[in-house]
Amino acid sequence: MSIKLEKILVAKDLSKESSNVVRYALELGRRFSAQVYVLHVMPTVDASVLNMVALTMGADKLAKFNAQNEAELAEKTREQLHNIIAKETELMKEEIVHPPKVEVHHGDAAPVILSVADRLDVDMIILGSHSKGKLHYAFLGSAAEKILRKTHRTVVIVPPVSGS
């Protein structure tokens, strides 16, 4: 059996540990000449909070403000991701065949990651682990766990670098 990796999706947040996750994905992409997609999912504001703000501010003003801020934040996030990719690419000894592509979306992380993975038809999803502790996962679950349960794709969880 041979392993075929043509498309890799790395979903990441902007934590300091996330560079390690991107590096892992880029290295795999280089070794397999695969296209790497770097995805960041920005959380949406809770509906109850939006309703309260809309009552104070007005629904039309809030909608305009939200759209403007989401676009600005998405652009800044794209810039941060490109900077992380550039930094990690410089650290690699060999050149990457396919430059990574960046996507930024809004929503709940697990469903968005799964949707993007399906749309791009990736062979592998790479996620970072935050090591938030057993209590956190016992009550809240994690995006990684939801993705593992709902996908048929290979999922790799990259642990944080020890000492971070």
Secondary structure as the mmCIF struct_conf table of DSSP 4:
data_model
#
loop_
_struct_conf.conf_type_id
_struct_conf.id
_struct_conf.beg_label_comp_id
_struct_conf.beg_label_asym_id
_struct_conf.beg_label_seq_id
_struct_conf.end_label_comp_id
_struct_conf.end_label_asym_id
_struct_conf.end_label_seq_id
BEND BEND1 GLU A 6 GLU A 6
STRN STRN1 LYS A 7 ALA A 11
BEND BEND2 LEU A 14 SER A 15
TURN_TY1_P TURN_TY1_P1 LYS A 16 GLU A 17
HELX_RH_AL_P HELX_RH_AL_P1 SER A 18 PHE A 32
TURN_TY1_P TURN_TY1_P2 SER A 33 SER A 33
STRN STRN2 GLN A 35 MET A 42
HELX_LH_PP_P HELX_LH_PP_P1 PRO A 43 ASP A 46
HELX_RH_AL_P HELX_RH_AL_P2 ALA A 47 MET A 57
HELX_RH_AL_P HELX_RH_AL_P3 ALA A 59 LEU A 91
BEND BEND3 LYS A 93 GLU A 94
BEND BEND4 VAL A 97 HIS A 98
STRN STRN3 LYS A 101 HIS A 106
BEND BEND5 GLY A 107 GLY A 107
HELX_RH_AL_P HELX_RH_AL_P4 ALA A 109 LEU A 120
TURN_TY1_P TURN_TY1_P3 ASP A 121 ASP A 121
BEND BEND6 ASP A 123 ASP A 123
STRN STRN4 MET A 124 GLY A 128
HELX_RH_AL_P HELX_RH_AL_P5 LYS A 134 LEU A 140
HELX_RH_AL_P HELX_RH_AL_P6 ALA A 143 LYS A 150
BEND BEND7 HIS A 152 ARG A 153
STRN STRN5 THR A 154 VAL A 158
HELX_LH_PP_P HELX_LH_PP_P2 PRO A 159 VAL A 161
TURN_TY1_P TURN_TY1_P4 SER A 162 GLY A 163
#
